[in-house]
Amino acid sequence: MKNILHIISSARGQESYSYRLSTAIVEKLMDTDPNASITKRNLTKEFPPFIDEILIPELYKTPKDYNEESKRLLKYSDVIFNDVKNADIIVIGTPMHNFSISAPLKAWIDLLIRPGITYNFDNTGARVGLLQDKKVYLAIASGGKLPDTMRENDYIESYIKTVFQAYTGITDIRTFRVEGTIENNYSTDDYKKIIQNL
Ligand SMILES: Cc1cc2nc3c(=O)[nH]c(=O)nc-3n(C[C@H](O)[C@H](O)[C@H](O)COP(=O)(O)O)c2cc1C
């Protein structure tokens, strides 16, 4: 039985295209594995806190240095880490906001990534991700449509791939897009078409 983690990060509720696309992905995964369990986290209903001067040193402590205060401060980070650790598949929906991911998703990632927890260093000094063998399906919604010649201006896919590969070891990351949402409406069939190769 697979565990699916569904991360929602658009504040636009059920009107959100990234919500609808990521939900279509989760539904398709459920079709192939009806016994899969789903953990759904709407980051805009419960905003992850931004890292601050108190939390940053705790995030960068290795577990052997935690004290009671660390454990209290790291509670939210621990929830995020355990969600990811327990998941086989992570489905992330994000709007494109100013060419990048949504702010709550960035806050979530800043709380997820921790030395000694999501990555370590081997005896050659190379960084090794500790959450390997998981899949990420990334659902991006953007108001505009980038021509293929400007794909380098889409920082979302490259950022998500880089941060997950470097700091968690997750390399199996696939992207699905709803583009041009300012002009187009998308039907259920359109979402099915976008994810037909899932
Ligand atoms: C603050 C803000 C910034 C945006 N920046 C971009 C952008 O850089 N490029 C783009 O194509 N669309 C941009 N948009 C449009 C959204 O990407 C579009 O509305 C998309 O459908 C949002 O995803 P959602 O439907 O899941 O909320 C922006 C929208 C907002 C509110």
The ligand as an SDF file (V2000), in Angstrom:
LIG
                    3D

 31 33  0  0  0  0  0  0  0  0999 V2000
    1.2230   37.4050   -7.0230 C   0  0  0  0  0  0  0  0  0  0  0  0
    1.0760   36.7450   -8.3500 C   0  0  0  0  0  0  0  0  0  0  0  0
    2.1660   36.6190   -9.1750 C   0  0  0  0  0  0  0  0  0  0  0  0
    2.0250   35.9680  -10.4140 C   0  0  0  0  0  0  0  0  0  0  0  0
    3.1300   35.8140  -11.1970 N   0  0  0  0  0  0  0  0  0  0  0  0
    3.0330   35.1740  -12.3830 C   0  0  0  0  0  0  0  0  0  0  0  0
    4.1850   34.9630  -13.1970 C   0  0  0  0  0  0  0  0  0  0  0  0
    5.2990   35.3480  -12.8720 O   0  0  0  0  0  0  0  0  0  0  0  0
    4.0160   34.3340  -14.3790 N   0  0  0  0  0  0  0  0  0  0  0  0
    2.7930   33.8610  -14.7960 C   0  0  0  0  0  0  0  0  0  0  0  0
    2.7220   33.2670  -15.8760 O   0  0  0  0  0  0  0  0  0  0  0  0
    1.6780   34.0260  -14.0330 N   0  0  0  0  0  0  0  0  0  0  0  0
    1.7760   34.6680  -12.8340 C   0  0  0  0  0  0  0  0  0  0  0  0
    0.6580   34.8270  -12.0420 N   0  0  0  0  0  0  0  0  0  0  0  0
   -0.6160   34.2110  -12.4610 C   0  0  0  0  0  0  0  0  0  0  0  0
   -0.7890   32.8440  -11.8100 C   0  0  0  0  0  0  0  0  0  0  0  0
    0.3300   32.0210  -12.0750 O   0  0  0  0  0  0  0  0  0  0  0  0
   -2.0510   32.1560  -12.2840 C   0  0  0  0  0  0  0  0  0  0  0  0
   -3.1670   32.9070  -11.8410 O   0  0  0  0  0  0  0  0  0  0  0  0
   -2.1650   30.7100  -11.8320 C   0  0  0  0  0  0  0  0  0  0  0  0
   -3.3540   30.1580  -12.3200 O   0  0  0  0  0  0  0  0  0  0  0  0
   -2.1280   30.6170  -10.3080 C   0  0  0  0  0  0  0  0  0  0  0  0
   -2.2200   29.2870   -9.8830 O   0  0  0  0  0  0  0  0  0  0  0  0
   -3.5160   28.8070   -9.0750 P   0  0  0  0  0  0  0  0  0  0  0  0
   -4.6710   28.8610  -10.0670 O   0  0  0  0  0  0  0  0  0  0  0  0
   -3.1840   27.4080   -8.6520 O   0  0  0  0  0  0  0  0  0  0  0  0
   -3.7120   29.7370   -7.9100 O   0  0  0  0  0  0  0  0  0  0  0  0
    0.7680   35.4640  -10.8190 C   0  0  0  0  0  0  0  0  0  0  0  0
   -0.3310   35.6080   -9.9680 C   0  0  0  0  0  0  0  0  0  0  0  0
   -0.1810   36.2390   -8.7520 C   0  0  0  0  0  0  0  0  0  0  0  0
   -1.3760   36.3650   -7.8300 C   0  0  0  0  0  0  0  0  0  0  0  0
  1  2  1  0
  2  3  1  0
  2 30  2  0
  3  4  2  0
  4  5  1  0
  4 28  1  0
  5  6  2  0
  6  7  1  0
  6 13  1  0
  7  8  2  0
  7  9  1  0
  9 10  1  0
 10 11  2  0
 10 12  1  0
 12 13  2  0
 13 14  1  0
 14 15  1  0
 14 28  1  0
 15 16  1  0
 16 17  1  0
 16 18  1  0
 18 19  1  0
 18 20  1  0
 20 21  1  0
 20 22  1  0
 22 23  1  0
 23 24  1  0
 24 25  2  0
 24 26  1  0
 24 27  1  0
 28 29  2  0
 29 30  1  0
 30 31  1  0
M  END
$$$$
